[in-house]
Amino acid sequence: MEYLINNYFILFYALALVLSIGTYKHYYNSILKYLPILFTYTLLTELFGMIIRDIDDIQIIYKKEYYNYNTPIFNIFDIIFYLYFLYIYYKLSTNTVHKKIIKYGGMAFLLACIINLWIQDFYTEPQALAIIIGSLLLIFGALTYLRVLNSQDSKNTTLYYTTLLGKYRITNLLQLLSYNHVSTFV
């Protein structure tokens, strides 16, 4: 029970997955039709990350000092996560300038992912450059989409997802920036 309390977020991921499957009929014909797959992937990534972190016999990095590091699976997850939502914002955007920003920003994100392979260790460190670029692009996409929705004065279930995504990514970006700031001075 203590293990579940310490890893309470897994229950939220599972709840999000169950709710997305339960309400799938409302958006199966929309751009969000693959959202339950992303939630499943998120839940499995978190579970696999916990297993690697907590069970010494299971590891993906075979260096003694990094035996319980699970960073590579989260680095891969970040790439898939950002690209999925950039694709959604690209498809939802009606403004050609915004579409170009998201399109070329997505290319810059992929380039940052490749550059990060030489700047930071993919196996032991979060990919800061890619996360910063991806977060800024998702914040841009969420804000421009919310602006369009507010101007249309319409209510859409996608609004709730984008708002939550924007809040999550802003928090994630701030955590990353504070992590890098603190680790620089320690």
PyRosetta script that sets phi, psi and omega in degrees:
from pyrosetta import init, pose_from_sequence

init()
pose = pose_from_sequence("MEYLINNYFILFYALALVLSIGTYKHYYNSILKYLPILFTYTLLTELFGMIIRDIDDIQIIYKKEYYNYNTPIFNIFDIIFYLYFLYIYYKLSTNTVHKKIIKYGGMAFLLACIINLWIQDFYTEPQALAIIIGSLLLIFGALTYLRVLNSQDSKNTTLYYTTLLGKYRITNLLQLLSYNHVSTFV")
pose.set_psi(1, -39.1)
pose.set_omega(1, 179.0)
pose.set_phi(2, -62.8)
pose.set_psi(2, -35.7)
pose.set_omega(2, 178.5)
pose.set_phi(3, -62.2)
pose.set_psi(3, -41.5)
pose.set_omega(3, 177.5)
pose.set_phi(4, -67.3)
pose.set_psi(4, -37.3)
pose.set_omega(4, 178.8)
pose.set_phi(5, -65.6)
pose.set_psi(5, -41.2)
pose.set_omega(5, 179.2)
pose.set_phi(6, -70.4)
pose.set_psi(6, -23.2)
pose.set_omega(6, -179.8)
pose.set_phi(7, -120.8)
pose.set_psi(7, 44.8)
pose.set_omega(7, -175.7)
pose.set_phi(8, -58.0)
pose.set_psi(8, -28.3)
pose.set_omega(8, -176.6)
pose.set_phi(9, -61.5)
pose.set_psi(9, -25.6)
pose.set_omega(9, 177.9)
pose.set_phi(10, -61.2)
pose.set_psi(10, -38.2)
pose.set_omega(10, 178.2)
pose.set_phi(11, -63.8)
pose.set_psi(11, -36.8)
pose.set_omega(11, 177.9)
pose.set_phi(12, -68.0)
pose.set_psi(12, -39.6)
pose.set_omega(12, 176.3)
pose.set_phi(13, -63.3)
pose.set_psi(13, -42.3)
pose.set_omega(13, 178.8)
pose.set_phi(14, -64.9)
pose.set_psi(14, -41.5)
pose.set_omega(14, 177.9)
pose.set_phi(15, -62.8)
pose.set_psi(15, -43.0)
pose.set_omega(15, 178.0)
pose.set_phi(16, -60.6)
pose.set_psi(16, -40.8)
pose.set_omega(16, 178.8)
pose.set_phi(17, -64.7)
pose.set_psi(17, -46.9)
pose.set_omega(17, -179.8)
pose.set_phi(18, -61.8)
pose.set_psi(18, -44.5)
pose.set_omega(18, 179.4)
pose.set_phi(19, -65.0)
pose.set_psi(19, -38.8)
pose.set_omega(19, -179.9)
pose.set_phi(20, -67.3)
pose.set_psi(20, -35.8)
pose.set_omega(20, 177.0)
pose.set_phi(21, -72.9)
pose.set_psi(21, -40.2)
pose.set_omega(21, 179.7)
pose.set_phi(22, -64.8)
pose.set_psi(22, -31.3)
pose.set_omega(22, -179.3)
pose.set_phi(23, -105.3)
pose.set_psi(23, 15.2)
pose.set_omega(23, -175.4)
pose.set_phi(24, -57.8)
pose.set_psi(24, -32.6)
pose.set_omega(24, -177.8)
pose.set_phi(25, -61.7)
pose.set_psi(25, -21.8)
pose.set_omega(25, -178.6)
pose.set_phi(26, -79.0)
pose.set_psi(26, -20.6)
pose.set_omega(26, -176.0)
pose.set_phi(27, -137.3)
pose.set_psi(27, 15.2)
pose.set_omega(27, -177.8)
pose.set_phi(28, -66.1)
pose.set_psi(28, -21.3)
pose.set_omega(28, 177.2)
pose.set_phi(29, -98.1)
pose.set_psi(29, 13.5)
pose.set_omega(29, -177.1)
pose.set_phi(30, -108.9)
pose.set_psi(30, -177.9)
pose.set_omega(30, 178.5)
pose.set_phi(31, -66.1)
pose.set_psi(31, -18.6)
pose.set_omega(31, -178.2)
pose.set_phi(32, -91.0)
pose.set_psi(32, 17.1)
pose.set_omega(32, -175.3)
pose.set_phi(33, -63.0)
pose.set_psi(33, -20.8)
pose.set_omega(33, 179.7)
pose.set_phi(34, -97.2)
pose.set_psi(34, 5.5)
pose.set_omega(34, -178.1)
pose.set_phi(35, -59.0)
pose.set_psi(35, -42.1)
pose.set_omega(35, 177.0)
pose.set_phi(36, -60.7)
pose.set_psi(36, -31.6)
pose.set_omega(36, 177.2)
pose.set_phi(37, -66.8)
pose.set_psi(37, -42.1)
pose.set_omega(37, 177.6)
pose.set_phi(38, -64.4)
pose.set_psi(38, -40.7)
pose.set_omega(38, 177.5)
pose.set_phi(39, -64.2)
pose.set_psi(39, -39.1)
pose.set_omega(39, 177.0)
pose.set_phi(40, -63.3)
pose.set_psi(40, -45.4)
pose.set_omega(40, 178.7)
pose.set_phi(41, -61.8)
pose.set_psi(41, -39.9)
pose.set_omega(41, 178.2)
pose.set_phi(42, -62.3)
pose.set_psi(42, -47.8)
pose.set_omega(42, 179.8)
pose.set_phi(43, -61.3)
pose.set_psi(43, -45.6)
pose.set_omega(43, -179.9)
pose.set_phi(44, -65.7)
pose.set_psi(44, -37.6)
pose.set_omega(44, 177.3)
pose.set_phi(45, -62.9)
pose.set_psi(45, -45.1)
pose.set_omega(45, 179.0)
pose.set_phi(46, -63.8)
pose.set_psi(46, -42.8)
pose.set_omega(46, 178.9)
pose.set_phi(47, -63.9)
pose.set_psi(47, -45.2)
pose.set_omega(47, 178.8)
pose.set_phi(48, -63.0)
pose.set_psi(48, -40.1)
pose.set_omega(48, 177.4)
pose.set_phi(49, -62.4)
pose.set_psi(49, -40.3)
pose.set_omega(49, 177.7)
pose.set_phi(50, -66.0)
pose.set_psi(50, -41.3)
pose.set_omega(50, 179.9)
pose.set_phi(51, -61.9)
pose.set_psi(51, -45.5)
pose.set_omega(51, -180.0)
pose.set_phi(52, -64.4)
pose.set_psi(52, -42.1)
pose.set_omega(52, -178.3)
pose.set_phi(53, -67.3)
pose.set_psi(53, -38.1)
pose.set_omega(53, -168.7)
pose.set_phi(54, -102.1)
pose.set_psi(54, -19.3)
pose.set_omega(54, -178.3)
pose.set_phi(55, -110.7)
pose.set_psi(55, 113.6)
pose.set_omega(55, -173.7)
pose.set_phi(56, -64.9)
pose.set_psi(56, -26.2)
pose.set_omega(56, -177.8)
pose.set_phi(57, -77.4)
pose.set_psi(57, -13.7)
pose.set_omega(57, -179.3)
pose.set_phi(58, -111.3)
pose.set_psi(58, 122.8)
pose.set_omega(58, -178.8)
pose.set_phi(59, -149.8)
pose.set_psi(59, 157.2)
pose.set_omega(59, 175.9)
pose.set_phi(60, -117.7)
pose.set_psi(60, -11.4)
pose.set_omega(60, 175.5)
pose.set_phi(61, -116.9)
pose.set_psi(61, 122.4)
pose.set_omega(61, -173.4)
pose.set_phi(62, -100.4)
pose.set_psi(62, 46.6)
pose.set_omega(62, 169.9)
pose.set_phi(63, -115.7)
pose.set_psi(63, 134.8)
pose.set_omega(63, -172.2)
pose.set_phi(64, -55.3)
pose.set_psi(64, -42.3)
pose.set_omega(64, -176.9)
pose.set_phi(65, -74.1)
pose.set_psi(65, -13.7)
pose.set_omega(65, -178.6)
pose.set_phi(66, -119.9)
pose.set_psi(66, 21.4)
pose.set_omega(66, -171.6)
pose.set_phi(67, -59.7)
pose.set_psi(67, -29.0)
pose.set_omega(67, -177.9)
pose.set_phi(68, -106.7)
pose.set_psi(68, 17.9)
pose.set_omega(68, 178.0)
pose.set_phi(69, -77.7)
pose.set_psi(69, 133.4)
pose.set_omega(69, 178.7)
pose.set_phi(70, -117.9)
pose.set_psi(70, 14.9)
pose.set_omega(70, -175.4)
pose.set_phi(71, -57.5)
pose.set_psi(71, -40.2)
pose.set_omega(71, -177.5)
pose.set_phi(72, -58.8)
pose.set_psi(72, -38.0)
pose.set_omega(72, -178.5)
pose.set_phi(73, -69.7)
pose.set_psi(73, -30.3)
pose.set_omega(73, 177.6)
pose.set_phi(74, -78.5)
pose.set_psi(74, -30.3)
pose.set_omega(74, 174.2)
pose.set_phi(75, -65.3)
pose.set_psi(75, -40.7)
pose.set_omega(75, 176.6)
pose.set_phi(76, -67.0)
pose.set_psi(76, -41.9)
pose.set_omega(76, 178.0)
pose.set_phi(77, -58.0)
pose.set_psi(77, -44.7)
pose.set_omega(77, -179.6)
pose.set_phi(78, -58.1)
pose.set_psi(78, -41.9)
pose.set_omega(78, -179.8)
pose.set_phi(79, -61.3)
pose.set_psi(79, -48.2)
pose.set_omega(79, -179.5)
pose.set_phi(80, -64.8)
pose.set_psi(80, -43.6)
pose.set_omega(80, -178.7)
pose.set_phi(81, -60.1)
pose.set_psi(81, -52.1)
pose.set_omega(81, -178.4)
pose.set_phi(82, -62.7)
pose.set_psi(82, -44.5)
pose.set_omega(82, -178.5)
pose.set_phi(83, -64.4)
pose.set_psi(83, -37.7)
pose.set_omega(83, 178.5)
pose.set_phi(84, -61.1)
pose.set_psi(84, -50.1)
pose.set_omega(84, -177.2)
pose.set_phi(85, -74.3)
pose.set_psi(85, -29.1)
pose.set_omega(85, 172.9)
pose.set_phi(86, -64.6)
pose.set_psi(86, -38.7)
pose.set_omega(86, 176.3)
pose.set_phi(87, -61.5)
pose.set_psi(87, -43.8)
pose.set_omega(87, 179.1)
pose.set_phi(88, -61.4)
pose.set_psi(88, -48.5)
pose.set_omega(88, -178.9)
pose.set_phi(89, -65.7)
pose.set_psi(89, -34.4)
pose.set_omega(89, 176.8)
pose.set_phi(90, -62.7)
pose.set_psi(90, -45.6)
pose.set_omega(90, -179.3)
pose.set_phi(91, -69.0)
pose.set_psi(91, -34.1)
pose.set_omega(91, -178.5)
pose.set_phi(92, -77.9)
pose.set_psi(92, -23.2)
pose.set_omega(92, -176.0)
pose.set_phi(93, -71.7)
pose.set_psi(93, 136.3)
pose.set_omega(93, 176.3)
pose.set_phi(94, -106.6)
pose.set_psi(94, -13.5)
pose.set_omega(94, -179.4)
pose.set_phi(95, -86.7)
pose.set_psi(95, 124.7)
pose.set_omega(95, -176.6)
pose.set_phi(96, -65.9)
pose.set_psi(96, -32.9)
pose.set_omega(96, 178.0)
pose.set_phi(97, -66.2)
pose.set_psi(97, -44.0)
pose.set_omega(97, 178.6)
pose.set_phi(98, -64.1)
pose.set_psi(98, -39.2)
pose.set_omega(98, 177.8)
pose.set_phi(99, -61.3)
pose.set_psi(99, -42.1)
pose.set_omega(99, 179.4)
pose.set_phi(100, -65.7)
pose.set_psi(100, -40.8)
pose.set_omega(100, 178.6)
pose.set_phi(101, -61.5)
pose.set_psi(101, -44.3)
pose.set_omega(101, -179.8)
pose.set_phi(102, -68.0)
pose.set_psi(102, -41.5)
pose.set_omega(102, -179.4)
pose.set_phi(103, -63.5)
pose.set_psi(103, -52.6)
pose.set_omega(103, -178.7)
pose.set_phi(104, -72.5)
pose.set_psi(104, -29.5)
pose.set_omega(104, 173.8)
pose.set_phi(105, -65.2)
pose.set_psi(105, -39.1)
pose.set_omega(105, 175.7)
pose.set_phi(106, -62.5)
pose.set_psi(106, -39.1)
pose.set_omega(106, 176.3)
pose.set_phi(107, -66.1)
pose.set_psi(107, -40.2)
pose.set_omega(107, 177.1)
pose.set_phi(108, -64.0)
pose.set_psi(108, -37.7)
pose.set_omega(108, 177.1)
pose.set_phi(109, -61.2)
pose.set_psi(109, -47.2)
pose.set_omega(109, 178.8)
pose.set_phi(110, -63.4)
pose.set_psi(110, -39.3)
pose.set_omega(110, 176.7)
pose.set_phi(111, -63.6)
pose.set_psi(111, -40.7)
pose.set_omega(111, 177.2)
pose.set_phi(112, -63.1)
pose.set_psi(112, -37.4)
pose.set_omega(112, 177.0)
pose.set_phi(113, -61.9)
pose.set_psi(113, -40.7)
pose.set_omega(113, 179.7)
pose.set_phi(114, -70.4)
pose.set_psi(114, -44.4)
pose.set_omega(114, 179.6)
pose.set_phi(115, -62.3)
pose.set_psi(115, -37.8)
pose.set_omega(115, 179.7)
pose.set_phi(116, -59.4)
pose.set_psi(116, -25.0)
pose.set_omega(116, 178.8)
pose.set_phi(117, -61.6)
pose.set_psi(117, -27.3)
pose.set_omega(117, 179.1)
pose.set_phi(118, -97.4)
pose.set_psi(118, -23.9)
pose.set_omega(118, -177.4)
pose.set_phi(119, -84.4)
pose.set_psi(119, -44.6)
pose.set_omega(119, -176.1)
pose.set_phi(120, -126.0)
pose.set_psi(120, 155.3)
pose.set_omega(120, 178.2)
pose.set_phi(121, -76.3)
pose.set_psi(121, 114.6)
pose.set_omega(121, -177.2)
pose.set_phi(122, -61.3)
pose.set_psi(122, -27.9)
pose.set_omega(122, -175.5)
pose.set_phi(123, -84.8)
pose.set_psi(123, -21.8)
pose.set_omega(123, -173.9)
pose.set_phi(124, -124.4)
pose.set_psi(124, -9.4)
pose.set_omega(124, -176.5)
pose.set_phi(125, -130.9)
pose.set_psi(125, 143.1)
pose.set_omega(125, 170.7)
pose.set_phi(126, -63.3)
pose.set_psi(126, 146.2)
pose.set_omega(126, -176.2)
pose.set_phi(127, -85.4)
pose.set_psi(127, 87.3)
pose.set_omega(127, -169.7)
pose.set_phi(128, -59.2)
pose.set_psi(128, -47.8)
pose.set_omega(128, -177.4)
pose.set_phi(129, -60.3)
pose.set_psi(129, -45.9)
pose.set_omega(129, -180.0)
pose.set_phi(130, -65.8)
pose.set_psi(130, -40.5)
pose.set_omega(130, -179.7)
pose.set_phi(131, -65.2)
pose.set_psi(131, -41.1)
pose.set_omega(131, 179.7)
pose.set_phi(132, -65.0)
pose.set_psi(132, -47.7)
pose.set_omega(132, -180.0)
pose.set_phi(133, -64.2)
pose.set_psi(133, -45.8)
pose.set_omega(133, 179.0)
pose.set_phi(134, -62.1)
pose.set_psi(134, -42.3)
pose.set_omega(134, 179.6)
pose.set_phi(135, -64.2)
pose.set_psi(135, -44.2)
pose.set_omega(135, 179.3)
pose.set_phi(136, -62.9)
pose.set_psi(136, -39.3)
pose.set_omega(136, 178.1)
pose.set_phi(137, -66.3)
pose.set_psi(137, -41.7)
pose.set_omega(137, 179.2)
pose.set_phi(138, -68.1)
pose.set_psi(138, -36.5)
pose.set_omega(138, 175.8)
pose.set_phi(139, -63.8)
pose.set_psi(139, -43.7)
pose.set_omega(139, 176.9)
pose.set_phi(140, -59.5)
pose.set_psi(140, -48.1)
pose.set_omega(140, -179.9)
pose.set_phi(141, -61.0)
pose.set_psi(141, -43.6)
pose.set_omega(141, -179.4)
pose.set_phi(142, -65.3)
pose.set_psi(142, -44.1)
pose.set_omega(142, -178.4)
pose.set_phi(143, -66.8)
pose.set_psi(143, -41.7)
pose.set_omega(143, 179.4)
pose.set_phi(144, -68.0)
pose.set_psi(144, -37.2)
pose.set_omega(144, 177.8)
pose.set_phi(145, -67.4)
pose.set_psi(145, -42.0)
pose.set_omega(145, 177.8)
pose.set_phi(146, -63.8)
pose.set_psi(146, -36.4)
pose.set_omega(146, 177.5)
pose.set_phi(147, -63.8)
pose.set_psi(147, -41.6)
pose.set_omega(147, 177.7)
pose.set_phi(148, -63.6)
pose.set_psi(148, -44.3)
pose.set_omega(148, 179.6)
pose.set_phi(149, -63.4)
pose.set_psi(149, -40.4)
pose.set_omega(149, 179.0)
pose.set_phi(150, -66.5)
pose.set_psi(150, -36.0)
pose.set_omega(150, 179.8)
pose.set_phi(151, -71.2)
pose.set_psi(151, -29.0)
pose.set_omega(151, 178.3)
pose.set_phi(152, -85.0)
pose.set_psi(152, -13.0)
pose.set_omega(152, -177.8)
pose.set_phi(153, 53.2)
pose.set_psi(153, 43.5)
pose.set_omega(153, 179.7)
pose.set_phi(154, -113.6)
pose.set_psi(154, 156.8)
pose.set_omega(154, 176.1)
pose.set_phi(155, -109.7)
pose.set_psi(155, 131.8)
pose.set_omega(155, -176.6)
pose.set_phi(156, -144.6)
pose.set_psi(156, 143.5)
pose.set_omega(156, 179.3)
pose.set_phi(157, -65.0)
pose.set_psi(157, -27.0)
pose.set_omega(157, 178.5)
pose.set_phi(158, -63.1)
pose.set_psi(158, -29.6)
pose.set_omega(158, 177.8)
pose.set_phi(159, -55.9)
pose.set_psi(159, -43.9)
pose.set_omega(159, -177.8)
pose.set_phi(160, -66.8)
pose.set_psi(160, -40.8)
pose.set_omega(160, 178.9)
pose.set_phi(161, -65.4)
pose.set_psi(161, -43.5)
pose.set_omega(161, -178.2)
pose.set_phi(162, -68.8)
pose.set_psi(162, -36.3)
pose.set_omega(162, 177.6)
pose.set_phi(163, -63.8)
pose.set_psi(163, -46.1)
pose.set_omega(163, 178.5)
pose.set_phi(164, -63.4)
pose.set_psi(164, -41.5)
pose.set_omega(164, 178.9)
pose.set_phi(165, -62.1)
pose.set_psi(165, -45.1)
pose.set_omega(165, 179.7)
pose.set_phi(166, -60.1)
pose.set_psi(166, -44.8)
pose.set_omega(166, 178.6)
pose.set_phi(167, -63.5)
pose.set_psi(167, -42.0)
pose.set_omega(167, -179.7)
pose.set_phi(168, -63.4)
pose.set_psi(168, -45.4)
pose.set_omega(168, -176.8)
pose.set_phi(169, -71.8)
pose.set_psi(169, -34.9)
pose.set_omega(169, 175.6)
pose.set_phi(170, -62.8)
pose.set_psi(170, -44.8)
pose.set_omega(170, 177.8)
pose.set_phi(171, -61.8)
pose.set_psi(171, -43.5)
pose.set_omega(171, 179.7)
pose.set_phi(172, -62.1)
pose.set_psi(172, -42.6)
pose.set_omega(172, 179.9)
pose.set_phi(173, -64.5)
pose.set_psi(173, -43.7)
pose.set_omega(173, 179.3)
pose.set_phi(174, -64.7)
pose.set_psi(174, -38.7)
pose.set_omega(174, 177.2)
pose.set_phi(175, -63.5)
pose.set_psi(175, -42.6)
pose.set_omega(175, 180.0)
pose.set_phi(176, -63.7)
pose.set_psi(176, -45.2)
pose.set_omega(176, -179.4)
pose.set_phi(177, -64.2)
pose.set_psi(177, -40.0)
pose.set_omega(177, 178.9)
pose.set_phi(178, -70.2)
pose.set_psi(178, -34.8)
pose.set_omega(178, 177.6)
pose.set_phi(179, -63.0)
pose.set_psi(179, -47.8)
pose.set_omega(179, -179.8)
pose.set_phi(180, -65.9)
pose.set_psi(180, -37.0)
pose.set_omega(180, 179.4)
pose.set_phi(181, -64.9)
pose.set_psi(181, -46.5)
pose.set_omega(181, -178.9)
pose.set_phi(182, -67.1)
pose.set_psi(182, -43.6)
pose.set_omega(182, -176.6)
pose.set_phi(183, -68.9)
pose.set_psi(183, -22.4)
pose.set_omega(183, 178.1)
pose.set_phi(184, -68.6)
pose.set_psi(184, -34.6)
pose.set_omega(184, -174.9)
pose.set_phi(185, -98.1)
pose.set_psi(185, -4.3)
pose.set_omega(185, -178.7)
pose.set_phi(186, -89.4)
pose.dump_pdb("model.pdb")
